Amino acid sequence: MKINSIIYKYIFKEMIPPFVISLLFFNFIFLLTKILDITNMIVNYRISLFDVMLLLIYSMPHFLEFVIPISIMMTVMLTFFRLSSDNEIVALKAGGISIYQLLPPVLLFCLIGCILTGFMTIYGLPWGRLSFKKLTYEVASSNVNIGMKERTFNDNFEGIMFYMNKIDLKNKAIIDVFIEDQRTKNIISTVVAPRGEMFCEPDKLLFHVRLHNGTINQVDIERRTIHSINFDTYDINLDLKKSVTAKKKRKDEKEMSIAELQKYLKDTVNKDAKYHAALIEFHRKFSIPFACFAFGLLGVPLGVQSKSSKRAFGLGLGLVFFLLYYLMLSAGWVFGEAGVYPPIVGMWLPNIVIGGIGFYLFVKTANDRPVKINSFLNLFNWQRLHQ
């Protein structure tokens, strides 16, 4: 037992440096996806670097709920890569210690990852989204144009959908404008104009748009009539404060706490798409943390079986499994929200599939009958040679 304790501590300590490196690396990859938005906000909207940093911090829980599980898998893989390439696995087996006996420190590390991920999904994500929304409101008080983007449908204003092909911030001009206005009950107005100007009153959070030489199409849903109007000049006045305040009061399912989700699910009678979305979010808060165990179990055989020369292939295969998990999770979200199958199936099935693959490969590896992952590479090379 004393020898096992020493081995457990040794393996656990070996996993700490790769975990820190993986966590920083994948966080950096996720942050790269935001670099264009950050640059745009600093250069075009003159948002302070401090506010940008706060926005990134509030976005971190959303990153970490996926970064931690994949970091767990990569950590276990890299640790067993090193043990295998240095023949330490062979030495341990020669000393009468099987692969099964090396599992406790891995499971402990997965448990820590599960707790961290659970903290992010249960507490971090609602806090981050609500804080992000609050800071966006404060930033909008000093710069009304913050949410206006080219070639993007903007819904910052209540009942209004904007689309602009080009925005000239210097001249405050907008080109090829499409606006859908649903602020009037039972009437949908569609405004199309080749150009216009925008004016802001940051102190009052007012946004004014003046369009030229366009067309207004009004659809009266109640009377079932359509009217078309051509105009030379058309002004639209919008109150951003009223719109943002209304959005702040409404919470979507990702901003709700566990207690709020349970209350909403209990009180809702109509089982519509919003109900299914809330039910999906409830199960998602628990299924993603438990994915750490599935990925950790999968990382052991992938690490043991990979030769030192095929290390990159093993890492690539691990990323393929993570992509498979993410695709199944996304499909579960879409089909679960549509009611095709129960949300509980869509959120937990990826864990079962990845965990099942990991368990199968682990048992094969522990019984010295591994499924050689290098055979996939050899098969690929054979197909290339015979093309």
C-alpha positions as CSV (number, residue, x, y, z in Angstrom):
1,M,0.0,0.0,0.0
2,K,2.9,2.3,0.8
3,I,4.4,1.7,-2.7
4,N,1.1,2.4,-4.3
5,S,0.8,5.7,-2.4
6,I,4.2,6.8,-3.7
7,I,3.2,5.8,-7.2
8,Y,-0.1,7.7,-6.9
9,K,1.6,10.8,-5.7
10,Y,4.2,10.6,-8.5
11,I,1.5,10.2,-11.2
12,F,-0.6,13.0,-9.8
13,K,2.3,15.4,-9.6
14,E,3.2,14.5,-13.2
15,M,-0.2,15.6,-14.3
16,I,-0.1,19.1,-12.8
17,P,2.3,20.8,-15.3
18,P,0.6,19.5,-18.5
19,F,-2.8,20.5,-17.1
20,V,-1.6,24.1,-16.5
21,I,0.0,24.3,-19.9
22,S,-3.1,22.8,-21.6
23,L,-5.4,25.1,-19.7
24,L,-3.4,28.2,-20.8
25,F,-3.0,27.0,-24.4
26,F,-6.7,26.2,-25.0
27,N,-7.8,29.4,-23.3
28,F,-5.4,31.3,-25.6
29,I,-7.0,29.5,-28.6
30,F,-10.5,30.4,-27.5
31,L,-9.4,34.0,-26.9
32,L,-8.0,34.2,-30.5
33,T,-11.5,33.9,-31.8
34,K,-12.4,37.2,-30.0
35,I,-9.3,39.1,-31.2
36,L,-11.0,40.7,-34.2
37,D,-13.9,41.9,-32.0
38,I,-11.5,43.2,-29.4
39,T,-9.5,45.1,-32.0
40,N,-12.7,46.5,-33.5
41,M,-14.0,47.8,-30.2
42,I,-10.7,49.5,-29.3
43,V,-10.0,51.1,-32.6
44,N,-13.4,52.0,-33.9
45,Y,-15.4,52.5,-30.7
46,R,-12.6,53.7,-28.4
47,I,-13.5,51.4,-25.6
48,S,-10.9,51.4,-22.8
49,L,-8.6,48.4,-22.5
50,F,-9.8,47.9,-18.9
51,D,-13.4,47.4,-20.1
52,V,-12.3,45.0,-22.8
53,M,-10.4,43.0,-20.2
54,L,-13.5,42.9,-18.0
55,L,-15.6,41.7,-21.0
56,L,-13.0,38.9,-21.6
57,I,-13.1,37.9,-17.9
58,Y,-16.9,37.7,-18.0
59,S,-16.6,35.5,-21.1
60,M,-14.1,33.1,-19.5
61,P,-16.7,30.8,-17.7
62,H,-18.1,30.0,-21.1
63,F,-14.6,29.0,-22.4
64,L,-13.6,27.1,-19.3
65,E,-16.6,24.8,-19.3
66,F,-15.1,23.2,-22.4
67,V,-11.5,24.0,-21.9
68,I,-11.3,22.1,-18.5
69,P,-12.6,18.7,-19.9
70,I,-10.3,18.8,-23.0
71,S,-7.4,19.8,-20.7
72,I,-8.1,16.8,-18.5
73,M,-7.9,14.5,-21.5
74,M,-4.7,16.1,-22.9
75,T,-3.1,16.0,-19.4
76,V,-3.8,12.3,-18.9
77,M,-2.6,11.5,-22.5
78,L,0.6,13.5,-22.1
79,T,1.3,12.0,-18.7
80,F,0.9,8.4,-20.0
81,F,2.8,9.3,-23.2
82,R,5.8,10.1,-21.1
83,L,5.5,7.1,-18.8
84,S,5.1,4.9,-21.8
85,S,7.9,6.4,-23.8
86,D,10.3,6.2,-20.8
87,N,9.3,2.5,-20.3
88,E,8.0,3.3,-16.8
89,I,4.8,1.5,-17.7
90,V,6.8,-1.6,-18.5
91,A,8.8,-1.3,-15.3
92,L,5.6,-0.9,-13.2
93,K,4.0,-4.0,-14.9
94,A,7.2,-5.9,-14.2
95,G,6.9,-4.9,-10.5
96,G,3.4,-6.4,-10.4
97,I,1.4,-3.2,-10.8
98,S,-1.3,-3.3,-13.5
99,I,-2.9,-0.5,-15.5
100,Y,-6.0,-0.8,-13.3
101,Q,-3.9,0.1,-10.2
102,L,-2.7,3.3,-12.0
103,L,-6.3,4.6,-12.3
104,P,-7.0,6.1,-8.8
105,P,-4.8,9.3,-9.4
106,V,-6.4,9.7,-12.8
107,L,-9.9,9.5,-11.3
108,L,-8.9,11.9,-8.6
109,F,-7.7,14.4,-11.2
110,C,-10.9,13.9,-13.1
111,L,-12.9,14.6,-10.0
112,I,-11.1,17.9,-9.4
113,G,-11.7,18.8,-13.1
114,C,-15.4,17.8,-12.7
115,I,-15.7,20.1,-9.6
116,L,-14.1,23.0,-11.4
117,T,-16.2,22.6,-14.5
118,G,-19.3,22.2,-12.4
119,F,-18.5,25.5,-10.6
120,M,-18.2,27.2,-14.0
121,T,-21.5,25.8,-15.4
122,I,-23.6,26.2,-12.2
123,Y,-22.2,29.5,-10.9
124,G,-19.6,31.0,-13.3
125,L,-21.7,31.0,-16.5
126,P,-24.8,32.8,-15.0
127,W,-22.5,35.3,-13.2
128,G,-20.4,35.9,-16.4
129,R,-23.4,36.5,-18.6
130,L,-25.2,38.8,-16.2
131,S,-22.0,40.8,-15.5
132,F,-21.3,40.9,-19.3
133,K,-24.8,42.3,-19.9
134,K,-24.5,44.9,-17.1
135,L,-21.1,46.1,-18.3
136,T,-22.4,46.3,-21.9
137,Y,-25.2,48.6,-20.6
138,E,-22.6,50.8,-18.9
139,V,-20.5,50.9,-22.0
140,A,-23.5,51.8,-24.1
141,S,-24.1,54.8,-21.9
142,S,-20.9,56.3,-23.2
143,N,-21.0,54.9,-26.8
144,V,-24.3,54.1,-28.4
145,N,-22.7,52.7,-31.5
146,I,-21.1,49.8,-29.6
147,G,-23.5,47.1,-30.9
148,M,-23.7,48.3,-34.5
149,K,-21.8,46.0,-36.8
150,E,-21.5,45.6,-40.6
151,R,-23.1,42.7,-42.3
152,T,-24.6,41.5,-39.0
153,F,-28.2,41.4,-37.8
154,N,-28.3,43.7,-34.8
155,D,-31.1,43.3,-32.3
156,N,-29.9,45.8,-29.6
157,F,-33.2,47.7,-29.8
158,E,-36.5,46.2,-28.6
159,G,-38.7,45.2,-31.5
160,I,-36.1,46.3,-34.1
161,M,-33.8,44.3,-36.3
162,F,-31.0,46.2,-38.2
163,Y,-28.8,45.1,-41.0
164,M,-26.3,47.4,-42.7
165,N,-23.9,46.3,-45.4
166,K,-21.4,49.0,-44.5
167,I,-20.9,51.5,-41.7
168,D,-18.8,54.6,-42.2
169,L,-18.1,55.8,-38.6
170,K,-16.1,58.8,-39.7
171,N,-19.0,60.3,-41.8
172,K,-21.7,58.6,-39.7
173,A,-23.1,57.0,-42.9
174,I,-24.7,53.6,-43.4
175,I,-25.0,51.8,-46.8
176,D,-27.6,49.3,-47.9
177,V,-29.9,49.3,-44.9
178,F,-32.5,46.7,-44.0
179,I,-34.7,47.3,-40.9
180,E,-37.5,45.2,-39.5
181,D,-39.8,47.1,-37.1
182,Q,-42.2,45.1,-34.9
183,R,-42.8,47.8,-32.2
184,T,-46.4,48.3,-33.3
185,K,-48.7,45.5,-32.3
186,N,-49.8,43.2,-35.2
187,I,-47.9,45.3,-37.7
188,I,-44.5,44.4,-39.2
189,S,-42.7,47.1,-41.1
190,T,-39.8,46.4,-43.4
191,V,-37.7,49.3,-44.4
192,V,-35.1,49.1,-47.2
193,A,-32.8,52.0,-48.2
194,P,-29.6,52.3,-50.2
195,R,-28.1,54.8,-47.7
196,G,-28.6,56.9,-44.6
197,E,-27.0,58.6,-41.6
198,M,-27.0,57.9,-37.9
199,F,-26.9,60.3,-35.1
200,C,-26.4,59.5,-31.4
201,E,-27.1,61.2,-28.1
202,P,-25.0,59.2,-25.6
203,D,-26.2,61.1,-22.5
204,K,-29.8,60.1,-23.3
205,L,-29.0,56.8,-24.9
206,L,-30.9,57.9,-28.0
207,F,-30.2,56.6,-31.5
208,H,-31.5,58.4,-34.6
209,V,-31.4,57.0,-38.1
210,R,-32.3,59.0,-41.2
211,L,-32.7,57.0,-44.4
212,H,-32.9,58.3,-48.0
213,N,-34.8,57.1,-51.2
214,G,-36.1,53.9,-49.7
215,T,-39.2,51.7,-49.4
216,I,-41.4,50.8,-46.5
217,N,-43.5,47.6,-46.7
218,Q,-46.1,47.3,-43.9
219,V,-47.9,44.0,-43.2
220,D,-51.0,44.1,-41.0
221,I,-51.3,40.6,-39.5
222,E,-54.8,41.2,-38.0
223,R,-56.4,42.8,-41.1
224,R,-54.2,40.8,-43.5
225,T,-53.3,43.8,-45.6
226,I,-50.0,45.0,-47.1
227,H,-49.0,48.6,-47.8
228,S,-46.0,49.8,-49.7
229,I,-44.6,53.3,-49.4
230,N,-41.7,55.0,-51.2
231,F,-40.0,57.8,-49.4
232,D,-37.3,60.4,-50.0
233,T,-36.4,60.8,-46.3
234,Y,-37.5,58.6,-43.3
235,D,-36.4,59.1,-39.7
236,I,-36.4,56.5,-37.0
237,N,-35.8,57.4,-33.4
238,L,-34.8,54.6,-31.0
239,D,-34.4,54.5,-27.2
240,L,-31.5,52.2,-26.3
241,K,-32.0,52.7,-22.6
242,K,-35.5,51.3,-22.7
243,S,-34.4,48.4,-24.9
244,V,-31.4,47.5,-22.7
245,T,-33.4,47.8,-19.5
246,A,-36.0,45.4,-20.9
247,K,-33.3,42.9,-21.8
248,K,-31.7,43.2,-18.4
249,K,-35.0,42.3,-16.7
250,R,-35.4,39.2,-18.9
251,K,-33.3,36.2,-18.1
252,D,-32.6,33.5,-20.6
253,E,-32.0,29.9,-19.6
254,K,-28.2,30.4,-19.5
255,E,-28.5,33.2,-17.0
256,M,-30.7,31.3,-14.6
257,S,-29.4,29.6,-11.5
258,I,-30.2,26.0,-10.6
259,A,-33.0,27.1,-8.3
260,E,-34.5,29.4,-11.0
261,L,-34.3,26.7,-13.6
262,Q,-36.1,24.2,-11.4
263,K,-38.8,26.7,-10.5
264,Y,-39.3,27.6,-14.2
265,L,-39.5,23.9,-15.2
266,K,-41.9,23.2,-12.4
267,D,-44.2,26.2,-13.1
268,T,-44.3,26.0,-16.9
269,V,-47.4,24.4,-18.3
270,N,-46.7,24.8,-22.0
271,K,-43.9,22.4,-23.1
272,D,-42.7,24.7,-25.9
273,A,-39.2,25.3,-27.3
274,K,-38.3,27.6,-24.4
275,Y,-39.2,24.9,-21.9
276,H,-37.0,22.4,-23.7
277,A,-34.2,24.9,-23.9
278,A,-34.4,25.4,-20.1
279,L,-34.5,21.6,-19.5
280,I,-31.4,21.2,-21.8
281,E,-29.5,23.9,-19.9
282,F,-30.4,22.2,-16.6
283,H,-29.0,18.8,-17.7
284,R,-26.1,20.5,-19.5
285,K,-24.9,22.1,-16.2
286,F,-24.2,18.5,-14.9
287,S,-23.4,16.5,-18.0
288,I,-20.4,18.7,-19.1
289,P,-18.6,18.4,-15.8
290,F,-19.0,14.6,-15.8
291,A,-17.4,14.6,-19.2
292,C,-14.1,15.0,-17.4
293,F,-14.4,11.3,-16.3
294,A,-15.1,10.1,-19.8
295,F,-12.2,12.1,-21.3
296,G,-9.8,11.1,-18.5
297,L,-10.6,7.4,-19.0
298,L,-10.1,7.8,-22.7
299,G,-6.8,9.5,-22.2
300,V,-5.1,6.5,-20.5
301,P,-5.2,4.0,-23.4
302,L,-4.5,6.7,-26.0
303,G,-1.4,7.7,-24.0
304,V,-0.2,4.1,-23.3
305,Q,-0.6,2.9,-26.8
306,S,1.0,5.9,-28.6
307,K,4.6,5.4,-29.4
308,S,6.9,8.4,-29.0
309,S,7.3,8.8,-32.7
310,K,3.5,8.8,-33.1
311,R,2.8,11.3,-30.3
312,A,1.3,13.9,-32.6
313,F,-1.0,11.4,-34.1
314,G,-2.2,10.4,-30.6
315,L,-2.9,14.0,-29.7
316,G,-4.7,14.6,-33.0
317,L,-6.9,11.5,-32.3
318,G,-7.7,12.9,-28.9
319,L,-8.8,16.2,-30.5
320,V,-11.0,14.2,-32.9
321,F,-12.7,12.5,-30.0
322,F,-13.3,15.9,-28.4
323,L,-14.8,17.2,-31.7
324,L,-17.0,14.1,-31.9
325,Y,-18.2,14.9,-28.3
326,Y,-18.9,18.5,-29.2
327,L,-20.8,17.6,-32.4
328,M,-23.0,15.1,-30.5
329,L,-23.6,17.7,-27.7
330,S,-24.6,20.4,-30.3
331,A,-26.9,17.9,-32.1
332,G,-28.4,17.0,-28.7
333,W,-29.1,20.7,-28.1
334,V,-30.7,21.2,-31.5
335,F,-32.8,18.0,-31.6
336,G,-33.7,18.3,-27.9
337,E,-34.9,21.8,-28.2
338,A,-37.0,20.8,-31.2
339,G,-38.5,18.0,-29.2
340,V,-37.2,15.2,-31.5
341,Y,-36.0,13.3,-28.4
342,P,-35.8,14.0,-24.7
343,P,-33.2,16.7,-23.7
344,I,-31.7,14.3,-21.1
345,V,-30.7,12.0,-23.9
346,G,-29.1,14.7,-26.0
347,M,-27.1,16.0,-23.0
348,W,-25.9,12.7,-21.5
349,L,-25.5,10.5,-24.7
350,P,-22.1,12.1,-25.6
351,N,-20.7,11.2,-22.2
352,I,-22.0,7.6,-22.6
353,V,-20.5,7.3,-26.1
354,I,-17.1,8.8,-25.2
355,G,-17.0,7.0,-21.9
356,G,-17.9,3.7,-23.5
357,I,-15.1,4.1,-26.1
358,G,-12.7,5.0,-23.3
359,F,-13.7,2.1,-21.1
360,Y,-13.4,-0.4,-24.0
361,L,-9.9,0.9,-25.0
362,F,-8.8,0.9,-21.3
363,V,-9.9,-2.7,-20.7
364,K,-8.2,-3.8,-23.9
365,T,-5.0,-2.0,-22.9
366,A,-5.0,-3.2,-19.3
367,N,-5.4,-6.8,-20.5
368,D,-2.5,-6.4,-22.9
369,R,-4.7,-6.8,-25.9
370,P,-4.8,-3.1,-27.0
371,V,-6.5,-1.9,-30.1
372,K,-3.5,-0.4,-31.9
373,I,-4.3,3.2,-32.7
374,N,-1.3,3.3,-35.0
375,S,-3.3,0.8,-37.2
376,F,-5.5,3.7,-38.2
377,L,-2.5,5.6,-39.4
378,N,-1.2,2.6,-41.3
379,L,-4.6,2.0,-42.9
380,F,-4.6,5.7,-44.0
381,N,-1.1,5.4,-45.5
382,W,-2.1,2.1,-47.3
383,Q,-5.1,3.8,-48.8
384,R,-2.9,6.7,-50.0
385,L,-0.4,4.3,-51.6
386,H,-3.2,2.5,-53.6
387,Q,-4.9,5.6,-54.9
